[in-house]
């Protein structure tokens, strides 16, 4: 019962805020990177202007096309741009395939350091939203 209450408490913020996170403040002399690692700054930043371009592209094309854009970056091996694109699709549209692909990339360390806790969080949110395959991923990581 306690686990169900905790899980429900985790689903509510996701419903209202998506899966975007905020960036840490760093001195202007350092290159700042978009924070996709649950509050940690990640190596090899994607420039803020690139992030803005991705957001504009995703706004103009919709959730599915934003996901497809991320897939095209992923297939080219540009994992950093891909995970940022999936993050935009997840946060902007709460598009489940974008969120789940982010979870897989966190789990494998593609474009970001391996972060099983972030992957588990994404899988839990998807599971509690009714996605059964995510429940299997969640159980596998627990």
C-alpha positions in Angstrom: 0.0 0.0 0.0 2.8 2.4 0.9 4.5 1.7 -2.5 1.2 2.5 -4.3 0.9 5.8 -2.4 4.5 6.8 -3.2 4.0 5.8 -6.9 0.9 7.8 -7.1 2.7 10.8 -5.6 5.3 10.4 -8.4 2.7 10.3 -11.2 1.0 13.5 -10.2 4.0 15.9 -10.9 4.7 14.1 -14.2 1.1 14.7 -15.3 1.4 18.4 -14.7 5.0 19.1 -15.5 6.1 16.4 -18.1 9.6 15.0 -17.9 11.6 18.2 -18.4 14.1 19.3 -15.8 15.7 22.6 -15.1 19.3 23.6 -15.7 21.8 24.3 -13.0 23.3 27.7 -12.9 26.9 27.7 -13.9 29.3 30.6 -14.4 29.0 32.3 -17.7 32.6 31.4 -18.5 31.7 27.8 -18.6 29.7 26.2 -21.4 26.3 25.3 -20.0 24.5 22.2 -21.1 20.8 21.4 -21.1 20.1 19.3 -18.0 18.6 16.0 -19.0 20.2 14.0 -16.2 17.8 14.7 -13.4 19.5 17.8 -12.0 23.1 17.1 -13.0 25.0 18.9 -15.7 26.1 16.5 -18.4 29.4 16.5 -20.4 29.5 17.8 -24.0 26.7 20.3 -24.0 24.2 20.8 -26.6 24.3 24.6 -27.2 21.3 26.5 -26.0 20.7 27.8 -29.5 20.6 24.2 -30.7 18.0 23.4 -28.0 15.9 26.3 -29.1 16.0 25.1 -32.7 14.9 21.6 -31.6 12.0 23.1 -29.6 10.9 25.2 -32.6 11.1 22.2 -34.9 9.0 20.2 -32.5 6.5 22.9 -32.0 5.9 23.2 -35.7 5.6 19.5 -36.5 3.8 17.9 -33.5 4.5 15.1 -31.1 4.9 12.2 -33.6 7.2 14.1 -35.9 9.2 15.4 -33.0 9.7 11.8 -32.0 10.7 10.9 -35.5 13.2 13.7 -35.5 14.8 12.2 -32.4 14.8 8.8 -34.0 16.6 10.2 -37.0 19.3 11.7 -34.8 19.5 8.4 -32.9 20.0 6.3 -36.0 22.8 8.7 -37.1 24.5 8.0 -33.8 24.0 11.6 -32.5 22.8 10.5 -29.1 23.1 13.8 -27.4 20.9 15.6 -29.9 18.5 12.6 -29.9 18.0 12.5 -26.2 17.5 16.3 -26.1 14.9 15.9 -28.9 13.1 13.1 -27.0 13.2 15.3 -23.9 11.5 18.1 -25.8 8.8 15.7 -27.1 8.3 14.2 -23.7 8.0 17.6 -21.9 6.2 19.5 -24.6 3.7 16.9 -25.6 4.0 14.2 -22.9 4.4 11.8 -25.9 5.0 8.4 -24.3 7.3 7.0 -27.1 9.6 10.0 -26.6 9.7 9.5 -22.8 10.3 5.8 -23.1 13.1 6.3 -25.6 14.7 8.6 -23.1 14.4 5.9 -20.4 16.1 3.4 -22.6 18.9 5.9 -23.4 19.4 6.6 -19.7 19.5 2.9 -19.0 22.1 2.2 -21.6 24.1 5.4 -21.2 23.5 6.6 -24.8 24.3 10.3 -25.0 24.3 10.6 -21.2 26.0 8.8 -18.4 24.1 5.6 -17.3 21.4 6.6 -14.9 19.2 3.7 -14.0 17.3 5.8 -11.4 16.2 8.2 -14.2 15.2 5.3 -16.4 13.3 3.7 -13.6 11.5 6.9 -12.9 10.4 7.2 -16.5 9.3 3.6 -16.6 7.3 3.9 -13.4 5.5 7.0 -14.6 4.6 5.3 -17.9 3.5 2.1 -16.0 1.3 4.0 -13.7 -0.2 5.8 -16.7 -1.2 2.4 -18.0 1.6 1.4 -20.3 2.0 -2.4 -19.6 5.5 -2.9 -21.3 6.8 -0.1 -19.1 5.7 -2.0 -16.0 7.9 -4.9 -17.2 10.8 -2.5 -17.6 10.1 -1.1 -14.2 10.1 -4.5 -12.5 13.3 -5.4 -14.4 15.2 -2.4 -13.0 13.9 -2.7 -9.4 
